[in-house]
């Protein structure tokens, strides 16, 4: 089997042909896009935009490990829109997608 080069790996990631599986009680959240125009009609540059503390759950881990060796169930599901702390999680990019890896406890509410 031929070894893949870094360029081939980047193409695979950018094309979204992989599954990102967080560990333990961590979740992957895709942050919603920031508003580009204020209610008064002023166009905001990227540097002036506040990062929204809302997003959609993309992937879940296995759950928190309990003392008896079993796993706790998540209170959230993949696809739900959630509200989280502004400074929660580790931000990273996969292709053009801006994702956050955070613990379930950093999620404050589910948006219905």
Secondary structure, DSSP 8 states (H G I E B T S, - for coil): -----HHHHHHHHHTT-S-----TTEEEEEE----SB-TTS-B--GGG----SEEEEEEE-S--B-TTS-B---SS-TT-EEEE-TT-SEEEEETTEEEEEEEGGGEEEEE-
